[in-house]
Structure formats: C-alpha cells, structure tokens
C-alpha cells in the first residue's frame, strides 16, 4: 500500500526482528494514520535531498519488537511517528541532519545516531518540539544524547 509516491506501508513497517522472531508487527489504524503523516514528511526530506532514495532501517515497531531491540518504552516508533534512515546517494547521516535542521521542515526530534538519522514527528494534536540531538555511544555504557549536532 502506497502511503505517498515514494513510501509504502510495507517499508515503514518491515522489521527483520519481526520476521526472525515470528512476532507480529501490524500497526493499529491510528499508527497507520501517523505513518501517512510521517511519509508526507519523508517526501519533504527526499525532495530536500535532491530526490535521492531514502533507505529506511526502522519505522513502526510494535511494543514487543521495540522491547526486543532495546527501544525506549515511550518510543515514537511504537506510535508510527518515527523513522530511522540513511540516504547514501546524498551523504553522511551527519550531513543529512544538518540539512534537515536548517530546512524549516517541522519535526519533533532529529537525532544524529552516528550511522543513521532518526526523525520523528509530533502527534497530530501536539506541537513539534524541533529538538535536535546527537547520540553518544560508548561500549558498556548507556547511550547518551547531547543537545545539537555534535
């Protein structure tokens, strides 16, 4: 099912962990509506990135899948409001974050996660925070998040 010209429900709900573990990853009707809004935002990002293909590594995650991958219990992925992606034909995740941050595209969170970009939108009834963070990974320690692009 196409949500927008370049993004499908299948790619925004595909989960290797779901397939490997045999866990259902079907979004609720509300999550599908959120994924439609998220896909519209991704269309803006794709245009911003010179219409280069966006490769989605994680979109919607059922609460069980989210727990299995170590996601926060309040993760916006479980509501269909967040996506992790790269766009190798455009550039590095750091470069992509900088471009999105300066673009005027409305987002709730934009996180430079090292080897991917995390982008979330606010629920329809909420005002987007426009929060920009950078993840810091150190072996044996929990991930820390710094404000801004590090």
N, C-alpha and C positions, 0 to 999 in steps of 0.2 A: 504494500500500500504506500503510494507516494504521499508524503506529508507536504512537500514543496517540490519544485522542479528538480532539485539535486539531492534531496534527502528522503529516505524511506523509513517507515516504521521499523522494518526489519533491521536496518543498520543501527538504528538508535536503541534497539532492544537486544541485539545479539550479545551473547555472553559466552565466552569459551568455558568459563567456570560452570555455567548452567548446563552446557552440553556435557562436559566432562563428569560432573557430579549428578546429572539427571535431575536437576532442580528446576522447577517451573520459573519462568521469568516473564510472565504475562502482565503488562500494566493494566491498571484499572482505567475506566473511562476518563476519570479526572486526570490521571497521569498521561493518557493519550492526548487530551486537550493541551496539557502542558508541553508535551513533546512537539505538538504542532507549533506552538509559540516558540519553542526552542529552535526548531528547524527554520522558522522565519528569521530568527536572529542569526543562525548559521548561514543563511543566504546572504545576509548583510556582510558577514565576515568573509565569506567566499568572494564576494564582489570586491571587498576591500583588499583582498589578497590577490587581485588580478585574475579572478575567476579560476584559480588553481584548485585542483581537487583537495578536499579535506578528508583525512583518514581518521575515522572515529575508532578509538580503542575502548571507550566505555561511555554508555549513555544511561538509559534506565537500568536500575538494578533492583530486583525485588529485595525486601528486607533480609531474607535468608541469604541471598547471594551477596548482598552488601556486607553482612556479618562475616561471611566466609572469606571475603577478600580484605577484611580488616577496615572497612569503611566506618566512618563515624555513625552512630545510631541515628543522628539527625541529618544525615547526608541528603543533599538535594537530589542526588541521583535516584533515591527511592521515591521521589515525587515526580520524576520526569522533568526536572528543572535544571539538570547539569549534564555536561558532556566533557569528556577528555579527548583531545585530538592532536594531530600534527598536520602540517602542510609542507612536506619536504620540498615540493616544487617551488615554494615561496622562500623558505628559510628556516632558521632555527626557532624553537619554541620561544626563546628569549626575544628574538626579533619580532615574532608574531604578537607576543604580549605587548610589546612597546607600541606597535602599530594599532592594535585594538584599543589600548589605553588612550591614545591620542585621537581616536576616530570620532568620538561622540556617540558611538553605539551604546545603548543602555544595557548595562549588565548589573547583576547583583554582586558576583565575585569573579575576578580574573586572577588566576593563580599560575605563576610560573613554577611548574613542578619538575624542572630540570630537563627531562626528556619528552615532556608533553605539556600542553596547555589545558588547564581546567577553566571552563567558562560556565557560569550559571546565570540564570535569570530569576527575577523575583516572581513569587506567586502573583496571579492576576490582581489580587486585592492589595498587594504590598508595594511600597515604593522601593525601587532598586537602591542598594547601598553604594554601588560603584566602588566596592572595596578591591584594592589591588594588593596582592601578597606574593611572596616568594617562599617556596618550601626549602628548608634546610634539612638535608639527610645526613646523619652520622651513624655509622654502624653501632648497634647495641643501644641506641637512644631513640626515643620517640621523635617523630617528625616535628620540627618547629616551623612556625610561619612568621616571617618578618614583613612589616608593612612596606609596600612599594616593591619595585623591581630591583632585586639585588644583583 
